[in-house]
């Protein structure tokens, strides 16, 4: 569903991720792993043009969402971000009510019908297992939720726009083990709901639990590269020689 071909992300002319070629497939979870600073998050941000928000950032190469050239100037980033949702390391609910967190994005994309807004609110919160926990306090501040609940709310907010892909950038690193387990289970469930999912993680055990496919980033001449990609279990069992093998040895 998403094909990145020879993507290079640079800041101030200095590449941090170079010539990355990777495919994210519908109904599968792709885990992106590698040492800190090798461009994993920068590459992820390029897939829905969040790099546009950084003045010094440049992205070259091609990113295709089906037959749409994501990097083409004519493609409006808000529309792309509706189709490719992003979940960040720390939960970032809007400083508004739980209900408004879901409905604000819908309104921005043209939904005004109150019945439809209520329907999508319930459906989205139900998909992340949050509806029964918050249905009696939808007008309470989103910041009153626990960290794990806030992260599920952010996922529900992205799901409300009916995306085709979800990108997760270390989505459990700020959560306790119980909340992390809930998010992992949710990611696994969502991958079977016609979504392509990518997750950047430093937790190799998490990658092994979740991933259908794996991309191993490493350094070459100080720049991040994708050294290996393919089916996750095959790479964990038999990684290519070099930096990927050394890194993945931590999962054993």
N, C-alpha and C positions, 0 to 999 in steps of 0.2 A: 504493500500500500504506500509506503514511503521509501524512496530510493535516493540515497545520497551518493553522489559520484564525484570523487576527487575534490571533496570539500576541504578548503583551507580557511581557518579562522585566524585573523591576525589583529593585534592591538598596536596601534602606532607603527604599523608596518612590520612588526615582529610576529611571525607565526607561532601560535601556541598549539594548534592542531593542524596537521598538514596531510593533504591528499587522502582524506578519509572516505572510503567507499563502504557503504553498509546498507542493508535492506531491513526494514521493519515490516513484518508480515501480519496480516489480520489474524486475530484469534491466537496470537503467540506473544509471549513475553521475551523481550530481548534485554539482557542485563549487560551493561557497559561497565567494565571494571578496569582497574589500573592504578598506579601510584598517584599520589596527590600532585596536582599541577601539570598533568599531561594532557589537558584540554578536553576532558570528558564533558564537563558542564558547558563549556563554551560551544562544543559541537552540538550538544543537546539544544542549547539556546538558539542555534542557527536554524534549527528545523522549523521553527515557527516565527522566525524573524525577531526574536527578542534582542538579538544583537543590534538591531536598528536603533535601540534606545541608548547605545553606548557610542558617543561621538567618534572615538578613536578606532572602533571596530570595523573591519572589512571582512566580507565573506566572498570567496570565489568558488567555482565549481558549480555543480547542479544539485538541486533537491527537488524531487518530483513527488507530488501527492496525486496518485493516479496519473492523469495526463496534464496536471497543472504544474507549471514551473514556479515553485515557491519563491525563488529569488528574483523573479522578473519584476522590474520596477512597476509594471502595471498592476501587479497583484497587491491588493490592499491588505496590510497586516491584520486589521481587525477581523476581516473575513477568514483569513488563514488561521488565526488563533481561535476562532469559533470551531474550526474543523480539527485543529490540533491543540488540545488542551495541555496546560502545564501545571504541575504540582511541585511546590518548592520544598526546600529542606525544612524550613520552619513554617508552621501554619500561618497564613496571612489573611484571616477573615477581615472583611471590611468593618470599620467601627460603627456598625449599624445592627439592626435586629437580625436574628437568624433568618427570618422570612425574607427580609430585604436583601440579604446576601445572595439568595437564589434568584430573586425576582429582578434585581437591578440589571444583571447581565441580560436577562430576557428582554427587559424594556429597552435597553440600549440597542438590541437587535430587532426592535420593532413590535414586540408582543405587547398588546395593551389590554386585551380581553381579560377581565378579572377572573372569570371561571378557568380560563386556560392557565393563567398565572398560578392559581391555587392548585390546579391539577398537576402541573409540572413540579411545583414545590414539593407536593406529597410524593410524587413518583421518584424524584431525584433523591430526596432524603431517605426514602424506602430502599433505594438501590444500594445505599451505603450503610444500611442498618441503623439509621439515626431517627427515623420518623417516630417510632414508639417512645424514644427517649426525650424528644423535644416537642411533640405535637401539642402539648398543653402550655408551651411557653415560646411560641414562635416569635412573639414580639419582644422577647428578652434580648439583651445584647449578645451578639455572637461571642464576644470576649468573656462572657460568663461560663462558657463551656470549658471542659478540660482540654488539655493539649491534643489528646487523641480524637476527641469529638470535633475540635476545631479543624484538624486535618481531614476528617471525614466530611465535614461541611465544605471545605475547599474542593474536595473531589466531587461532591454533589453539585456544587456551583458550576464546575466544568461540565459535568454530565448533563446539566439542564440545557445546554446548547447543542446536545446530541452530536458530540465530536466523533470523528472517525479514528482518532488516535489520541493517546494520553502519554505525556512525557513526565516522568517522576525523577526529580533530582534529589537523591538521598532523602526520601520522604519519611523515614523513621528515625533518622539520626538524632532528632531532638525529643524522642518519645521514650517512655519507659518500656520494658520488655512486654508487658501485657498489651499496651496500646499498639506497640510495634507488630505484635502477632495478629491483632485485628486488622491492621492495614495490609499486612502481607496476605492474609486470607482474602481480603477484599480485592486486591490486585489480581490474585489468581482467579477469582470469580469473574471479574470484569473482562479478563482476557478471553473468556468464552462467550462474550456478548458482542461479537462483531467489532471488536476494537483491536487495533495494533497498539502494543504497549512497549515502551522503553523505560528502563530504570537504571540510573546511575547509582552505584552503591560501592562502598568500601568494605562491606561485610560479605566476604566470600561465601560464608555459610548461607546467608540470605540469598545470594545469587544462585547458589546450588539448589536451594529450595524452590525458588520461583521461576528460574529461567528455562525457557524452551531453547532459546538461542543465546549465544554469548559473543561479546566483542571484547577483546583484551587490548587495551591501550598500553603503550610503553613510550620510552624516550628514544629518540635517535637524533644525535647532534643537538640536543637540548630542545627538540620539538616533539610534540605528541604525535604519535602515529598509531594506527590500528594494526597491530602486529598479527592478529589472528581473529577469525570470526567463523562461526558455524554452529552446529548443534551443541548445546551446552554440555551434556553429559559426555559426549565424545571428546570435547576439548579438556574437560576436567580429568578424564581418564588418560588421555594421550595428548598433552599439549605439545605444540611445536617447540623445538629446542630454542634456548635463549631466554630472554627476559620474561616471556610469557610463562614458560615452564617454572621459572623461579618464583614468579608472582603467584601462580595458581597452586604452587606447592603448599601455600598457607591454608588451603581449603582441605587438606588431607589430615 
